[in-house]
Amino acid sequence: MENTPRADWQQHASGNGPCGRCPGGFPYPCPCGGRVHGELLQIPDNGFIQLTRCERCEGLADP
């Protein structure tokens, strides 16, 4: 799985300010009280995938 894209969550801003690494609409509040960050990654054959992760609980949350 060498071609599998991976998000670099360490590059996302923490705290209450904006996150320059997130696409539009992110970060948004998570039910746990943290913030959900998003990362848009290119996959083989010119496709994209949107990954999300909460900076606090590390869970996935729907907007």
Secondary structure as GFF3:
##gff-version 3
##sequence-region A 1 63
A	DSSP	three_ten_helix	9	11	.	.	.	ID=ss1
A	DSSP	beta_strand	28	29	.	.	.	ID=ss2
A	DSSP	beta_strand	35	43	.	.	.	ID=ss3
A	DSSP	beta_strand	47	54	.	.	.	ID=ss4
###
